[in-house]
Amino acid sequence: MLVPLSWLKDYVDIDIEPKELEKKLFSCGFEVEESWEVGKDISKVVVGQVETCEAIPDTHLHACTVNAGAHGTFKVVCGADNVKEGGKYPLALDGATVIETAKDHVTVVGIATIKKGKLRGYDSEGMLCSGVELGVTEDMYEGAGYNGLLVFPEDTEVGADVKPILGLDEWIFDVSITANRPDCQSIYGLAREVAAVLEKPLKEPDLSFTEDDTENTGFTVSVEAPDLCPRYIAHYVHDVKIGESPRWMRRRLALVGNNSISNMVDITNYVMREFGQPMHAFDGSFLEGNKIVVRRANDGEKIVTLDEKEFSLTNDNLVICDGVKPVALAGIMGGLNSEIRDTTTAVTFECAKFARDNIRKSSRALGQSSDSSAAFSKGV
């Protein structure tokens, strides 16, 4: 399980170095298989401000003079289409290490060391960098996804190390969670252990929310297989606008290996990572019959999941249905027929507990797995 140090710090005041924390985790039964600084391959990159920028004749290149504050002023040849006088960009100094990309400037091929040299007869004493060359994505920092230079705000300090600015000084722990500790399959669960071993108070999460007095339309939830689903909760959210999640959420999801999809879907993934509870979001307009029914599948019943795979089910499989049809493989994956779309305006959130042996067997028998099924199989 990937655990960012900054996320743990939401719940525990951690005042020791990352390597010391790794030892503390091991002392209370958690093996850290690997730990690393997000920007471990980046060094000697600072904020530079372009003071002069002149086009080199018959090329797409520009000869720039770049001010790097206390580090000095440098001549840099740059081929990016968004370089301009006055702009602030990451500047890799002589001897710096950055991510090496292929000719498409996107595909990562290794680590490069920047050296002084000449380009088209012009001195170049460093390199102005894109987000890709620093290992930063759009989810991590605004503008990092552009195929050109990463642009810093006007008020960014010239000469400052870019690592704290871009969050590259973040530490990630890959923690092995044993089968007998499903309570630690989350940031909060592991924070509880860290608080104990450091003898620090555990900060409680803020779970407050507001409800309006929207009239109940008679929507019902029923569980017909309580042996496989001892608890199922649904909550309705209306006037939803589907869009991009805030960057702080997208960044955290990226650090633990989740791609951002949309705000509603990201919420479910974020909750699972933070609290260990898998969730699912249905487009409310596609739930027929004004109900959810949790039941065993009928032999031969079919469902197409979000990844567009069709499955023929048996009575051993648990399904989430509306009043007419299956809309999810319980604990494994939602159905394509009720996925969140750009046009979604109402969402029904699912939060449930499923029998772990059933989820494990169904996932194996169908050859279908997900982060949710992995969590439920170990126990939630």
Secondary structure, DSSP 8 states (H G I E B T S, - for coil): -EEEHHHHTTTS---S-HHHHHHHHHHTT-EEEEEEETTTT-EEEEEEEEEEEEE-TTSS-EEEEEE-GGG-EEEEEE--TT--TT-EEEEEEEEEEEEEE-TTSSSEEEEEE---EEETTEEE-SEE-BSGGGT--TTTSTTTTSSSB----TTS-TT-BHHHHHTTT-EEEEEE--TT-GGGSSHHHHHHHHHHHHT--------------------EEEES-TTT-SEEEEEEE-S-------HHHHHHHHHTT-----HHHHHHHHHHHHHS--EEEEEGGG-GGGEEEEEE--TT-EEEBTTS-EEE--TTSEEEE-SSSEEEETTTEEBGGG---TT---EEEEEEE--HHHHHHHHHHHT---HHHHHHHH--
